[in-house]
Structures are given as C-alpha cells and as structure tokens.
Amino acid sequence: MSERKYADGYRKLRPADEPRRIAYEVLYEVCAQGAFANIMLPKALRRVRREGNFSDRDAAFTSELVHGTLRAIGRLDWVIARHVNRPLVDLDPRVLVLVRMGAHQLLDMRVPDHAAVSATVDVAREHLTDGPVRFVNAVLRSITRESSDEREAAMAAIADEDEALGVRYSHPTWMVRAFREALAAHGYSTDELEDVLAADNEVPTVTLVARPGLMSIDELADEAEDILDTRVALGAISPRAVLLESGDPARLPSIRDGRSGAQDEGSQLAALIAAHAPLDGGADERWLDLCAGPGGKAAMLAGLAQERGARVTANEVHPHRARLIERTTRLYDSIEVVSGDGRSFGGGRSAWPLASFDRVVVDAPCSGMGSLRRRPESRWNRTPVDVEELTKLQAELLDRAVALTRPGGVLTYITCSPHAAETRDQVARLLEGGDVDLCDTVALADECAPFPLGVPDAAGRLSGVAGRTLQLWDHRFGTDLMFVACLRRR
C-alpha cells in the first residue's frame, strides 16, 4: 500500500476529534484571515452545539485551545523556531497554525504528549497532504524531546531584557517597552512590569452590568445564579457590576432583552465618572458620547441621563456600529444615535452647536493595549506605527470635543490603553492649550466605586497640575487597563 493510500485510509479510520477540529478552524480564520476570535469562536460553538452532541467540557477545551494558543503565539513561535530550519513566515499558514496548536497542548495544557501530537496530526490529515502532515508530526515530536530546563536556559540567554520578557510572557518587544514606559508615566514602579505582562495572560472574569433604571444588581445576580447555576459576586470597582464564576451569559433573559450586558468593570467605572464629575454652574441636560460604538458606555450614560432628566447624543462614525448602539440602548428614551465623523461633529448650522454640551465623552479609538487578555490576538496585529496614527486621530477628536464642551462643562477622555502617548501625553497637550483644567479623576473614581480604589498617592499626577488622571491595571484592580481623565472647560 502506498503512503498516500495509507493516509487516506487512516483519515477514514480515525477522524479528528471535534474540539480540536473546531479550534483549528477558528485559529486559521483568526491567524491567517484576520478574523476576530471573540466573534468566530462563539459562532462556531453555537453551530456545533446545534448540529450534534457537543458538551460543555468540549466547549471549554475548545475555548482554552483557541484563546490559549492566541495568547501564547510569541512564546510558541520562539519554541517552534528552535525546531524548524526555515523562517516561520515561509511556512504554509495552515501548517503554522497546527504546529502552534499542538505546541500549546504540549507546553501549556494537561494533555499527554502522545495525545497532543497524534490528535493534532489527525486534524492535519484532514487539511494537508502527506508531506506537510509529516512535517507537523516531526516538529511536534522534536518539541517533546526538548526538556523544559533546556528551554529555560535558552530563554535566560536572551541578552535584551525586554525581548526576554516578551518571549516569556508572549508580548511583542515594543509592547513590553511601552508597558514599562507607561508604568513610569502614570506614577507606578517599573518593578510591576512582569505583573502587568502576566495579568494579560490570565483568563478574564465574565463581568455583567445591570443597566441603570432597568435592573438592579441584586436582580441580575439572582438571575445569573438561578439560570446559569453558578456562583456570582458583586463588583468591587463598579457598583453596577456582577461577576460570574462560569456559564454563558447569552442564556440570560436580561442580556437578550437589553436590561443587562457584558461590560468590564473598568469600562463601567469610566462611564460613571463621566456622569458624576461636577460641572461649574449651568444646566446638566445635554450629553455627548462622541465615539460611542459599540455602545456599552453609551447605554450606561443613557440610563444615568434618564434618571436625571438629561439627554445623550451618541455619535459613531461607522453606520453599522451606530445600528449596534441603537440595539444596545433600545430600552432608553433618553438617547439619540447619529453617525458622523467625530473630528468635525456639530458646529455650523447643525443641531449641535459648538460649546453647547454640558458633558462630552471621548472614548477614543486606541491601540487596545488595555484589553489584551480579552482580545489576545490583537497584540500581534498592532505596531508602533499604528500608535502614531491613532494618537493623531485622538488629538483631533479631543480638540473637537473641547470645542463642543460649554464653559464649565466637563470633557471625559477614555482609552483602553495605558500607552503614554495615548493617555498622559494627550492630556498634557490639552492642558498646554489653556482651555481646560484637570479634575481629580482618582477622587471621582473613589466616589463612584463601592470601595476606595487604593490608588497610590503619586499615581496620575502631572508636573505643576493640581488634578489627577486615573489609570487602572488588571494586576491591581482586576479590570481592563482603562485610562480616564476628566477635564473642565474654562
């Protein structure tokens, strides 16, 4: 029997197991086609559950294989490169995805070596010809023959400290340096760098928000306990947060009808701060969310505005995301959703004159360095050039936001990134312009949160400025790395 016929017969005798097959399909779409794991994986899991017998245990294994592989790509590629005699960029993308998937099982999961190799090769046989299948098998078997001590010694021999940390914690070297600089810029010790990097590789807790005026946190907690049969906890950072130990929140009626949603505690707190910051006289009726997609903060603002007789204008540049905001906020009468470029929003003969909003929120597009634990693939899709382009956009949005804020009104700047150029430097630039003053955002956060955050006194300060900015950190607060700065228009 020829080798090719043997491979065909083998495929029929032992098909790939379903969890690994699904994981490979999702990983290939994410790594080779640019798809988003947080969209592709739930869609794939819903499909296989409808089609057949796919257990919760299968779903958990698939999720770990997908998210764990994506989180560890940098370290996995470093290991794989030690067992391949050509640049990894020259490999067939399907081969590289399969080897990464197998290496993650070998190095990071409680899967016996023989099972990790053979089961991954089973998937390879369904997608590759014999030569590439043998290559996948050979590379994985070579990895099993290298001891962890040998890998540790090779990692310790990397001369550049940031590069070594990048390999160990699976981050691009430029991001490691950016996190180091961000810690110093926000008033924290750079000794916390490894804690920051390690936290990015932890599985995030599923956090829900009970939307103001629609549901209480006790109602949401009771619903989650009863329907998901899981333990829950109330948030320590946001007074409207409920944390789940396990379970699919999509099963909750309140999620489906819009009374609650999935939203990180840091994101919730940022919206609460924006609505809580005191104005310097005048009315408190017109609020603007200048970059409102996908709508989590807009929903929080709409609920708080409705309780206070105010109205929110939620602007989003992309029409399809504007429709998503409409769906997210459909239970509120206090919000209008519009679509336009935030850099030129309002003014002229529009319905939104300059200097007419009491509160303006700029939740600006950013590098996403603050949400790497939730979107692990994004760490490999960003470059320093992206940050340079984003900071220009952020500056233009902020300048327009200042012009739209009335004297005595408050502008709240939010990013999901601690990068100094996207946060502290943007605030410093606005303060130099002389049109705004920095509020004590840390004090505002302590007033909004269920408990004082315990931010170090030296954190968030700018030289010669009385106010403070707020930078959240996962390793300290358990949240995404949200940055918040409240500024009052002179």
Secondary structure, DSSP 8 states (H G I E B T S, - for coil): --HHHHHHHHHHHS---HHHHHHHHHHHHHHHH---HHHHHHHHHHHHHHHS---HHHHHHHHHHHHHHHHTHHHHHHHHHTT-SS-GGGS-HHHHHHHHHHHHHHHHSS--HHHHHHHHHHHHHTTS-HHHHHHHHHHHHHHHHS-HHHHHHHHHT-SSHHHHHHHHHT--HHHHHHHHHHHHHTT--GGGHHHHHHHHTS---EEEEE-TTT--HHHHHHHHHHHH---EEE-SS-TTEEEESSS-GGG-HHHHHTSEEE--HHHHHHHHHHHHS--SSS---EEEETT-TT-HHHHHHHHHHHHHT-EEEEE-SSHHHHHHHHHHTTT-SSEEEE---GGG-S-TTSSS-TT-EEEEEEE-----TT-TTTSGGGGGT--HHHHHHHHHHHHHHHHHHHHHEEEEEEEEEEES---GGGTHHHHHHHHHHTSEEE-BHHHHHHHHSSS-----TTTTB-TT-SSB-EE--HHHHSS---EEEEEEE-
